Protein backbone atom coordinates (compact mmCIF):
# COMPACT_ATOMS: atom_id res chain seq x y z
CA UNK A 1 0.00 0.00 0.00
CA UNK A 2 0.99 3.59 -0.64
CA UNK A 3 -1.11 6.18 1.16
CA UNK A 4 -1.11 9.32 -0.97
CA UNK A 5 -1.72 12.96 -0.06
CA UNK A 6 -1.96 12.58 3.70
CA UNK A 7 -1.71 15.52 6.08
CA UNK A 8 0.18 14.62 9.26
CA UNK A 9 -0.49 15.97 12.73
CA UNK A 10 2.25 18.60 12.36
CA UNK A 11 0.63 19.92 9.18
CA UNK A 12 3.14 18.45 6.73
CA UNK A 13 1.91 16.60 3.64
CA UNK A 14 3.32 13.20 2.74
CA UNK A 15 2.89 10.05 0.72
CA UNK A 16 3.44 7.07 3.02
CA UNK A 17 4.89 3.90 1.55
CA UNK A 18 3.97 0.74 3.45
CA UNK A 19 5.77 -2.58 3.13
CA UNK A 20 5.23 -5.71 5.21
CA UNK A 21 3.01 -3.85 7.63
CA UNK A 22 5.49 -1.09 8.43
CA UNK A 23 6.25 2.42 7.24
CA UNK A 24 8.95 2.05 4.60
CA UNK A 25 9.18 5.69 3.53
CA UNK A 26 7.69 9.13 4.11
CA UNK A 27 7.74 10.69 0.64
CA UNK A 28 7.12 14.27 -0.47
CA UNK A 29 3.84 14.79 -2.28
CA UNK A 30 5.82 15.78 -5.36
CA UNK A 31 7.00 12.17 -5.74
CA UNK A 32 5.90 10.43 -8.95
CA UNK A 33 3.35 7.70 -8.24
CA UNK A 34 2.53 6.84 -11.85
CA UNK A 35 4.23 3.45 -11.65
CA UNK A 36 2.29 2.39 -8.53
CA UNK A 37 -0.89 0.34 -8.73
CA UNK A 38 -1.45 0.11 -4.97
CA UNK A 39 -2.22 3.77 -4.17
CA UNK A 40 -4.83 4.74 -1.57
CA UNK A 41 -5.41 8.47 -2.02
CA UNK A 42 -6.78 10.11 1.14
CA UNK A 43 -7.04 13.46 -0.67
CA UNK A 44 -5.65 15.75 1.99
CA UNK A 45 -7.34 14.12 4.99
CA UNK A 46 -5.65 14.17 8.38
CA UNK A 47 -3.70 10.99 9.11
CA UNK A 48 -3.16 10.24 12.79
CA UNK A 49 -1.48 7.46 14.75
CA UNK A 50 -3.86 4.85 16.21
CA UNK A 51 -5.82 5.77 19.30
CA UNK A 52 -4.89 4.14 22.61
CA UNK A 53 -7.35 3.40 25.41
CA UNK A 54 -5.35 3.31 28.63
CA UNK A 55 -8.23 2.20 30.85
CA UNK A 56 -11.20 0.11 29.71
CA UNK A 57 -13.25 -2.74 31.26
CA UNK A 58 -13.95 -5.31 28.55
CA UNK A 59 -15.43 -7.78 31.03
CA UNK A 60 -17.94 -5.33 32.50
CA UNK A 61 -19.64 -4.02 29.37
CA UNK A 62 -23.21 -5.03 28.57
CA UNK A 63 -22.95 -3.74 25.00
CA UNK A 64 -25.29 -5.63 22.68
CA UNK A 65 -27.62 -6.77 25.47
CA UNK A 66 -31.07 -5.37 26.25
CA UNK A 67 -30.90 -2.26 28.42
CA UNK A 68 -29.93 -2.99 32.03
CA UNK A 69 -30.91 -0.21 34.47
CA UNK A 70 -28.37 0.97 37.04
CA UNK A 71 -29.80 -0.03 40.42
CA UNK A 72 -26.98 1.02 42.75
CA UNK A 73 -28.47 2.25 46.05
CA UNK A 74 -26.08 5.22 46.20
CA UNK A 75 -23.18 6.86 44.45
CA UNK A 76 -20.31 5.57 46.56
CA UNK A 77 -17.82 3.10 45.09
CA UNK A 78 -18.99 0.45 47.56
CA UNK A 79 -22.62 0.94 46.44
CA UNK A 80 -21.67 0.38 42.81
CA UNK A 81 -19.59 -2.68 43.64
CA UNK A 82 -22.58 -4.25 45.41
CA UNK A 83 -24.94 -3.46 42.53
CA UNK A 84 -22.55 -4.86 39.96
CA UNK A 85 -22.11 -8.13 41.84
CA UNK A 86 -25.87 -8.67 41.44
CA UNK A 87 -25.82 -7.84 37.74
CA UNK A 88 -22.93 -10.13 36.91
CA UNK A 89 -24.39 -12.98 38.98
CA UNK A 90 -27.45 -12.89 36.73
CA UNK A 91 -25.63 -12.74 33.40
CA UNK A 92 -26.51 -15.37 30.82
CA UNK A 93 -24.35 -14.04 27.94
CA UNK A 94 -20.61 -14.61 28.39
CA UNK A 95 -18.29 -11.66 28.88
CA UNK A 96 -16.31 -12.77 25.83
CA UNK A 97 -19.33 -12.01 23.65
CA UNK A 98 -20.18 -8.56 25.02
CA UNK A 99 -16.49 -7.70 25.25
CA UNK A 100 -16.06 -8.67 21.59
CA UNK A 101 -18.93 -6.33 20.69
CA UNK A 102 -17.01 -3.54 22.37
CA UNK A 103 -13.72 -4.40 20.66
CA UNK A 104 -15.34 -4.20 17.23
CA UNK A 105 -16.83 -0.84 18.13
CA UNK A 106 -13.59 0.67 19.43
CA UNK A 107 -11.56 -0.62 16.47
CA UNK A 108 -14.07 1.07 14.15
CA UNK A 109 -13.35 4.34 15.97
CA UNK A 110 -9.59 3.93 15.58
CA UNK A 111 -8.42 2.34 18.84
CA UNK A 112 -5.81 -0.35 18.16
CA UNK A 113 -4.24 -0.61 21.62
CA UNK A 114 -5.89 -0.86 25.03
CA UNK A 115 -5.36 -1.69 28.68
CA UNK A 116 -8.32 -3.62 30.10
CA UNK A 117 -8.91 -4.07 33.81
CA UNK A 118 -10.49 -7.46 34.54
CA UNK A 119 -12.37 -8.23 37.75
CA UNK A 120 -10.76 -10.80 40.02
CA UNK A 121 -12.44 -11.60 43.34
CA UNK A 122 -13.69 -14.42 45.53
CA UNK A 123 -17.06 -14.49 43.74
CA UNK A 124 -15.68 -14.70 40.21
CA UNK A 125 -12.34 -16.36 40.71
CA UNK A 126 -10.54 -16.20 37.36
CA UNK A 127 -13.68 -16.55 35.21
CA UNK A 128 -13.56 -13.02 33.75
CA UNK A 129 -9.84 -13.30 33.08
CA UNK A 130 -10.44 -16.41 31.00
CA UNK A 131 -13.21 -14.64 29.06
CA UNK A 132 -10.99 -11.64 28.25
CA UNK A 133 -8.12 -13.93 27.29
CA UNK A 134 -10.51 -15.37 24.68
CA UNK A 135 -11.17 -11.85 23.39
CA UNK A 136 -7.45 -11.09 23.24
CA UNK A 137 -6.80 -14.21 21.21
CA UNK A 138 -9.76 -13.60 18.90
CA UNK A 139 -8.59 -10.10 17.97
CA UNK A 140 -4.83 -10.53 18.34
CA UNK A 141 -4.17 -9.49 14.73
CA UNK A 142 -6.23 -6.32 15.08
CA UNK A 143 -5.67 -4.86 18.52
CA UNK A 144 -3.26 -5.27 21.41
CA UNK A 145 -5.01 -5.90 24.73
CA UNK A 146 -3.01 -5.47 27.92
CA UNK A 147 -4.76 -7.06 30.92
CA UNK A 148 -4.75 -5.81 34.51
CA UNK A 149 -5.80 -8.28 37.21
CA UNK A 150 -8.15 -5.94 39.08
CA UNK A 151 -9.46 -6.58 42.64
CA UNK A 152 -12.84 -4.87 42.19
CA UNK A 153 -14.07 -6.04 45.61
CA UNK A 154 -10.85 -5.18 47.43
CA UNK A 155 -8.07 -7.44 48.65
CA UNK A 156 -7.97 -7.37 52.45
CA UNK A 157 -11.79 -7.41 52.71
CA UNK A 158 -12.08 -10.16 50.09
CA UNK A 159 -10.28 -13.23 51.48
CA UNK A 160 -8.37 -15.23 48.89
CA UNK A 161 -8.19 -12.39 46.35
CA UNK A 162 -4.45 -11.84 46.76
CA UNK A 163 -3.82 -15.46 45.80
CA UNK A 164 -6.20 -15.11 42.85
CA UNK A 165 -4.38 -11.99 41.62
CA UNK A 166 -1.11 -13.88 41.71
CA UNK A 167 -2.68 -16.78 39.82
CA UNK A 168 -4.11 -14.36 37.25
CA UNK A 169 -0.63 -13.10 36.43
CA UNK A 170 0.57 -16.69 36.04
CA UNK A 171 -2.31 -17.36 33.63
CA UNK A 172 -1.78 -14.40 31.32
CA UNK A 173 -2.61 -11.05 32.96
CA UNK A 174 0.06 -8.43 32.34
CA UNK A 175 -0.24 -6.18 35.40
CA UNK A 176 -1.59 -6.33 38.93
CA UNK A 177 -4.20 -3.79 39.97
CA UNK A 178 -5.42 -2.25 43.19
CA UNK A 179 -8.45 -0.36 44.48
CA UNK A 180 -8.72 2.38 47.12
CA UNK A 181 -6.40 0.87 49.75
CA UNK A 182 -8.06 2.96 52.47
CA UNK A 183 -11.54 3.71 51.12
CA UNK A 184 -12.38 0.09 50.27
CA UNK A 185 -9.92 -2.07 52.19
CA UNK A 186 -9.29 0.22 55.15
CA UNK A 187 -5.67 -0.99 55.24
CA UNK A 188 -3.15 1.04 53.26
CA UNK A 189 -0.11 -1.08 54.06
CA UNK A 190 -1.91 -4.41 53.79
CA UNK A 191 -3.30 -3.53 50.38
CA UNK A 192 -0.03 -2.18 48.98
CA UNK A 193 1.95 -5.09 50.47
CA UNK A 194 -0.19 -7.46 48.42
CA UNK A 195 -0.12 -5.44 45.18
CA UNK A 196 3.57 -4.60 45.14
CA UNK A 197 4.51 -8.02 46.51
CA UNK A 198 2.88 -9.72 43.52
CA UNK A 199 4.32 -7.16 41.09
CA UNK A 200 7.86 -7.64 42.35
CA UNK A 201 7.60 -11.41 42.52
CA UNK A 202 6.09 -11.73 39.03
CA UNK A 203 8.04 -8.88 37.40
CA UNK A 204 4.95 -6.99 36.22
CA UNK A 205 3.65 -3.44 36.40
CA UNK A 206 0.95 -1.94 38.64
CA UNK A 207 -2.21 0.08 37.92
CA UNK A 208 -4.24 1.15 40.95
CA UNK A 209 -7.74 2.67 40.91
CA UNK A 210 -7.77 5.51 43.45
CA UNK A 211 -11.11 7.26 43.92
CA UNK A 212 -10.44 8.53 47.47
CA UNK A 213 -10.27 12.33 47.52
CA UNK A 214 -8.78 15.07 49.68
CA UNK A 215 -5.75 14.78 51.90
CA UNK A 216 -6.48 11.10 52.51
CA UNK A 217 -6.19 10.38 48.80
CA UNK A 218 -2.99 12.44 48.60
CA UNK A 219 -1.48 10.37 51.42
CA UNK A 220 -2.21 7.22 49.43
CA UNK A 221 -0.63 8.69 46.29
CA UNK A 222 2.51 9.52 48.25
CA UNK A 223 2.59 6.00 49.69
CA UNK A 224 2.26 4.51 46.19
CA UNK A 225 5.13 6.73 44.98
CA UNK A 226 7.27 5.63 47.92
CA UNK A 227 6.56 1.96 47.19
CA UNK A 228 7.35 2.51 43.51
CA UNK A 229 10.79 3.92 44.29
CA UNK A 230 11.54 1.28 46.92
CA UNK A 231 10.67 -1.55 44.54
CA UNK A 232 12.65 -0.12 41.62
CA UNK A 233 9.48 0.16 39.51
CA UNK A 234 9.86 3.70 38.17
CA UNK A 235 7.89 4.03 34.94
CA UNK A 236 5.90 0.85 35.58
CA UNK A 237 3.23 2.14 37.96
CA UNK A 238 0.04 4.05 37.12
CA UNK A 239 -2.76 5.44 39.25
CA UNK A 240 -6.15 5.62 37.58
CA UNK A 241 -8.50 8.52 38.43
CA UNK A 242 -6.50 10.12 41.28
CA UNK A 243 -9.43 12.41 42.09
CA UNK A 244 -7.56 13.65 45.16
CA UNK A 245 -5.24 15.72 42.98
CA UNK A 246 -8.21 17.79 41.86
CA UNK A 247 -9.72 18.21 45.33
CA UNK A 248 -6.80 19.85 47.15
CA UNK A 249 -5.18 23.28 46.91
CA UNK A 250 -2.71 24.05 44.12
CA UNK A 251 0.35 23.96 46.38
CA UNK A 252 -0.49 20.47 47.64
CA UNK A 253 -1.20 19.27 44.12
CA UNK A 254 2.13 20.69 42.92
CA UNK A 255 4.14 19.10 45.74
CA UNK A 256 2.43 15.77 45.09
CA UNK A 257 3.05 16.07 41.36
CA UNK A 258 6.78 16.53 42.00
CA UNK A 259 6.85 13.34 44.07
CA UNK A 260 4.92 11.41 41.41
CA UNK A 261 7.25 12.67 38.67
CA UNK A 262 10.32 11.61 40.64
CA UNK A 263 8.84 8.15 41.17
CA UNK A 264 7.70 7.84 37.55
CA UNK A 265 4.07 7.21 38.53
CA UNK A 266 1.66 7.95 35.66
CA UNK A 267 -1.86 9.33 36.13
CA UNK A 268 -4.89 8.21 34.07
CA UNK A 269 -7.97 10.39 33.73
CA UNK A 270 -11.15 9.72 31.78
CA UNK A 271 -12.57 13.23 32.21
CA UNK A 272 -14.96 12.25 35.04
CA UNK A 273 -18.39 13.80 34.94
CA UNK A 274 -19.11 14.05 38.66
CA UNK A 275 -15.74 13.96 40.40
CA UNK A 276 -12.78 16.30 40.66
CA UNK A 277 -10.49 16.00 37.66
CA UNK A 278 -6.73 16.09 38.33
CA UNK A 279 -4.97 19.29 37.16
CA UNK A 280 -3.70 17.71 33.95
CA UNK A 281 -1.74 20.68 32.60
CA UNK A 282 -0.02 21.21 35.95
CA UNK A 283 0.88 17.52 36.22
CA UNK A 284 2.31 17.54 32.71
CA UNK A 285 4.32 20.69 33.45
CA UNK A 286 5.80 19.06 36.56
CA UNK A 287 6.89 15.99 34.57
CA UNK A 288 4.08 13.53 35.35
CA UNK A 289 2.95 11.30 32.49
CA UNK A 290 -0.80 11.80 32.07
CA UNK A 291 -2.85 9.55 29.82
CA UNK A 292 -6.49 8.82 29.07
CA UNK A 293 -8.98 5.98 29.03
CA UNK A 294 -12.67 5.25 28.57
CA UNK A 295 -13.27 3.57 31.93
CA UNK A 296 -16.81 2.14 32.02
CA UNK A 297 -18.85 1.67 28.84
CA UNK A 298 -22.51 0.63 29.00
CA UNK A 299 -22.19 -1.43 32.16
CA UNK A 300 -23.46 -1.63 35.74
CA UNK A 301 -21.31 1.37 36.67
CA UNK A 302 -22.28 3.73 33.88
CA UNK A 303 -24.92 3.80 31.10
CA UNK A 304 -22.67 6.07 29.05
CA UNK A 305 -19.59 5.65 26.88
CA UNK A 306 -18.81 4.56 23.35
CA UNK A 307 -15.11 3.69 23.42
CA UNK A 308 -14.34 6.49 20.95
CA UNK A 309 -11.06 7.95 22.19
CA UNK A 310 -11.37 11.15 20.15
CA UNK A 311 -14.67 11.69 21.93
CA UNK A 312 -12.92 10.88 25.20
CA UNK A 313 -10.18 13.42 24.44
CA UNK A 314 -12.91 16.01 23.90
CA UNK A 315 -14.52 15.09 27.24
CA UNK A 316 -11.18 15.34 29.01
CA UNK A 317 -10.59 18.74 27.42
CA UNK A 318 -14.10 19.91 28.31
CA UNK A 319 -13.76 18.90 31.96
CA UNK A 320 -10.27 20.40 32.17
CA UNK A 321 -11.49 23.66 30.59
CA UNK A 322 -9.10 23.35 27.68
CA UNK A 323 -9.80 26.15 25.19
CA UNK A 324 -6.58 26.63 23.18
CA UNK A 325 -5.23 24.41 20.42
CA UNK A 326 -2.13 23.61 22.50
CA UNK A 327 -4.40 22.35 25.29
CA UNK A 328 -6.45 20.23 22.89
CA UNK A 329 -3.12 18.84 21.67
CA UNK A 330 -2.44 17.70 25.24
CA UNK A 331 -5.83 15.95 25.37
CA UNK A 332 -5.01 14.24 22.06
CA UNK A 333 -1.60 13.13 23.28
CA UNK A 334 -3.24 11.59 26.34
CA UNK A 335 -5.08 9.12 24.08
CA UNK A 336 -2.19 8.53 21.68
CA UNK A 337 1.53 8.96 22.30
CA UNK A 338 1.40 9.42 26.10
CA UNK A 339 -0.80 6.34 26.52
CA UNK A 340 1.51 4.41 24.19
CA UNK A 341 4.45 5.23 26.47
CA UNK A 342 2.58 4.07 29.58
CA UNK A 343 1.54 0.84 27.84
CA UNK A 344 5.07 0.46 26.43
CA UNK A 345 3.87 -0.08 22.88
CA UNK A 346 6.74 -0.77 20.52
CA UNK A 347 6.88 0.71 17.01
CA UNK A 348 4.18 3.29 17.74
CA UNK A 349 3.75 6.52 15.78
CA UNK A 350 4.18 7.82 12.26
CA UNK A 351 7.88 7.38 11.63
CA UNK A 352 10.16 5.31 9.45
CA UNK A 353 10.02 1.66 10.56
CA UNK A 354 6.96 2.11 12.78
CA UNK A 355 3.87 -0.07 12.43
CA UNK A 356 1.64 1.04 9.53
CA UNK A 357 -1.31 1.73 11.83
CA UNK A 358 -3.32 4.88 11.08
CA UNK A 359 -6.59 6.70 11.63
CA UNK A 360 -7.82 8.94 8.80
CA UNK A 361 -10.26 11.78 9.53
CA UNK A 362 -11.59 14.82 7.72
CA UNK A 363 -10.19 17.62 9.87
CA UNK A 364 -7.79 20.48 9.34
CA UNK A 365 -5.82 19.94 12.53
CA UNK A 366 -5.52 17.79 15.65
CA UNK A 367 -7.38 20.43 17.66
CA UNK A 368 -10.29 20.35 15.21
CA UNK A 369 -10.35 16.55 15.31
CA UNK A 370 -10.62 16.59 19.11
CA UNK A 371 -13.27 19.29 19.17
CA UNK A 372 -15.46 17.86 16.39
CA UNK A 373 -14.79 14.09 16.65
CA UNK A 374 -15.39 13.42 12.95
CA UNK A 375 -16.37 9.93 11.84
CA UNK A 376 -13.28 7.86 11.12
CA UNK A 377 -12.88 7.82 7.36
CA UNK A 378 -10.46 4.90 7.53
CA UNK A 379 -8.76 2.80 10.18
CA UNK A 380 -5.67 1.00 8.93
CA UNK A 381 -3.86 -1.80 10.76
CA UNK A 382 -0.54 -3.07 9.41
CA UNK A 383 -1.27 -1.51 6.03
CA UNK A 384 -4.74 -3.06 5.74
CA UNK A 385 -8.07 -1.26 6.04
CA UNK A 386 -9.97 -2.66 9.06
CA UNK A 387 -12.74 -0.05 9.31
CA UNK A 388 -14.30 2.42 6.89
CA UNK A 389 -16.63 5.34 7.62
CA UNK A 390 -16.98 4.24 11.22
CA UNK A 391 -17.93 0.65 10.35
CA UNK A 392 -15.86 -2.35 11.39
CA UNK A 393 -14.64 -4.11 8.23
CA UNK A 394 -12.07 -6.67 9.37
WOLIN-V638301 format. One record per residue. N is the residue number from 0. NEAR is the number of other C-alpha atoms within 10 Angstrom. Layout:
# WOLIN-V638301
n->N near->NEAR
n->N near->NEAR
This chain:
# WOLIN-V638301
n->0 near->19
n->1 near->22
n->2 near->20
n->3 near->23
n->4 near->23
n->5 near->23
n->6 near->23
n->7 near->20
n->8 near->17
n->9 near->10
n->10 near->13
n->11 near->12
n->12 near->21
n->13 near->21
n->14 near->23
n->15 near->26
n->16 near->20
n->17 near->23
n->18 near->16
n->19 near->11
n->20 near->16
n->21 near->21
n->22 near->24
n->23 near->18
n->24 near->16
n->25 near->17
n->26 near->17
n->27 near->14
n->28 near->15
n->29 near->10
n->30 near->10
n->31 near->9
n->32 near->13
n->33 near->7
n->34 near->7
n->35 near->9
n->36 near->9
n->37 near->11
n->38 near->16
n->39 near->14
n->40 near->13
n->41 near->19
n->42 near->12
n->43 near->18
n->44 near->21
n->45 near->26
n->46 near->29
n->47 near->23
n->48 near->24
n->49 near->29
n->50 near->28
n->51 near->32
n->52 near->30
n->53 near->29
n->54 near->26
n->55 near->24
n->56 near->24
n->57 near->33
n->58 near->27
n->59 near->23
n->60 near->25
n->61 near->26
n->62 near->22
n->63 near->14
n->64 near->12
n->65 near->7
n->66 near->11
n->67 near->13
n->68 near->12
n->69 near->16
n->70 near->15
n->71 near->18
n->72 near->11
n->73 near->10
n->74 near->9
n->75 near->10
n->76 near->17
n->77 near->17
n->78 near->14
n->79 near->18
n->80 near->16
n->81 near->14
n->82 near->17
n->83 near->20
n->84 near->15
n->85 near->13
n->86 near->17
n->87 near->18
n->88 near->10
n->89 near->9
n->90 near->10
n->91 near->7
n->92 near->12
n->93 near->14
n->94 near->25
n->95 near->21
n->96 near->21
n->97 near->19
n->98 near->24
n->99 near->23
n->100 near->18
n->101 near->23
n->102 near->24
n->103 near->20
n->104 near->20
n->105 near->24
n->106 near->27
n->107 near->28
n->108 near->31
n->109 near->33
n->110 near->28
n->111 near->25
n->112 near->23
n->113 near->26
n->114 near->24
n->115 near->26
n->116 near->29
n->117 near->28
n->118 near->24
n->119 near->26
n->120 near->25
n->121 near->17
n->122 near->13
n->123 near->15
n->124 near->18
n->125 near->19
n->126 near->16
n->127 near->21
n->128 near->27
n->129 near->19
n->130 near->19
n->131 near->25
n->132 near->17
n->133 near->17
n->134 near->22
n->135 near->21
n->136 near->12
n->137 near->13
n->138 near->15
n->139 near->11
n->140 near->12
n->141 near->20
n->142 near->20
n->143 near->17
n->144 near->24
n->145 near->19
n->146 near->27
n->147 near->31
n->148 near->29
n->149 near->29
n->150 near->26
n->151 near->24
n->152 near->23
n->153 near->26
n->154 near->30
n->155 near->19
n->156 near->13
n->157 near->15
n->158 near->12
n->159 near->13
n->160 near->24
n->161 near->23
n->162 near->15
n->163 near->20
n->164 near->30
n->165 near->21
n->166 near->16
n->167 near->24
n->168 near->21
n->169 near->11
n->170 near->13
n->171 near->15
n->172 near->24
n->173 near->22
n->174 near->28
n->175 near->30
n->176 near->29
n->177 near->26
n->178 near->25
n->179 near->24
n->180 near->24
n->181 near->19
n->182 near->18
n->183 near->21
n->184 near->17
n->185 near->14
n->186 near->16
n->187 near->18
n->188 near->14
n->189 near->14
n->190 near->23
n->191 near->21
n->192 near->13
n->193 near->19
n->194 near->25
n->195 near->24
n->196 near->16
n->197 near->23
n->198 near->24
n->199 near->14
n->200 near->9
n->201 near->15
n->202 near->14
n->203 near->18
n->204 near->23
n->205 near->26
n->206 near->26
n->207 near->26
n->208 near->21
n->209 near->23
n->210 near->22
n->211 near->25
n->212 near->20
n->213 near->16
n->214 near->15
n->215 near->12
n->216 near->23
n->217 near->22
n->218 near->17
n->219 near->22
n->220 near->24
n->221 near->16
n->222 near->14
n->223 near->23
n->224 near->25
n->225 near->15
n->226 near->18
n->227 near->24
n->228 near->16
n->229 near->11
n->230 near->13
n->231 near->11
n->232 near->21
n->233 near->20
n->234 near->20
n->235 near->20
n->236 near->26
n->237 near->28
n->238 near->24
n->239 near->25
n->240 near->27
n->241 near->26
n->242 near->23
n->243 near->24
n->244 near->28
n->245 near->18
n->246 near->21
n->247 near->18
n->248 near->11
n->249 near->13
n->250 near->9
n->251 near->13
n->252 near->20
n->253 near->18
n->254 near->11
n->255 near->20
n->256 near->25
n->257 near->16
n->258 near->19
n->259 near->28
n->260 near->19
n->261 near->18
n->262 near->24
n->263 near->21
n->264 near->27
n->265 near->25
n->266 near->26
n->267 near->27
n->268 near->25
n->269 near->26
n->270 near->25
n->271 near->17
n->272 near->11
n->273 near->7
n->274 near->15
n->275 near->21
n->276 near->21
n->277 near->25
n->278 near->19
n->279 near->25
n->280 near->15
n->281 near->14
n->282 near->22
n->283 near->16
n->284 near->12
n->285 near->18
n->286 near->16
n->287 near->22
n->288 near->23
n->289 near->27
n->290 near->33
n->291 near->29
n->292 near->29
n->293 near->27
n->294 near->25
n->295 near->21
n->296 near->21
n->297 near->21
n->298 near->23
n->299 near->23
n->300 near->22
n->301 near->14
n->302 near->17
n->303 near->10
n->304 near->16
n->305 near->17
n->306 near->25
n->307 near->23
n->308 near->29
n->309 near->27
n->310 near->21
n->311 near->27
n->312 near->30
n->313 near->22
n->314 near->20
n->315 near->26
n->316 near->23
n->317 near->16
n->318 near->18
n->319 near->19
n->320 near->11
n->321 near->18
n->322 near->12
n->323 near->10
n->324 near->15
n->325 near->12
n->326 near->17
n->327 near->24
n->328 near->20
n->329 near->22
n->330 near->31
n->331 near->27
n->332 near->20
n->333 near->30
n->334 near->26
n->335 near->27
n->336 near->19
n->337 near->21
n->338 near->27
n->339 near->24
n->340 near->16
n->341 near->21
n->342 near->21
n->343 near->12
n->344 near->14
n->345 near->10
n->346 near->16
n->347 near->18
n->348 near->20
n->349 near->21
n->350 near->16
n->351 near->16
n->352 near->16
n->353 near->17
n->354 near->24
n->355 near->28
n->356 near->28
n->357 near->25
n->358 near->24
n->359 near->26
n->360 near->25
n->361 near->20
n->362 near->19
n->363 near->15
n->364 near->20
n->365 near->25
n->366 near->22
n->367 near->15
n->368 near->23
n->369 near->23
n->370 near->20
n->371 near->14
n->372 near->20
n->373 near->18
n->374 near->19
n->375 near->20
n->376 near->21
n->377 near->26
n->378 near->31
n->379 near->22
n->380 near->24
n->381 near->20
n->382 near->21
n->383 near->16
n->384 near->16
n->385 near->19
n->386 near->23
n->387 near->18
n->388 near->16
n->389 near->18
n->390 near->18
n->391 near->19
n->392 near->14
n->393 near->15
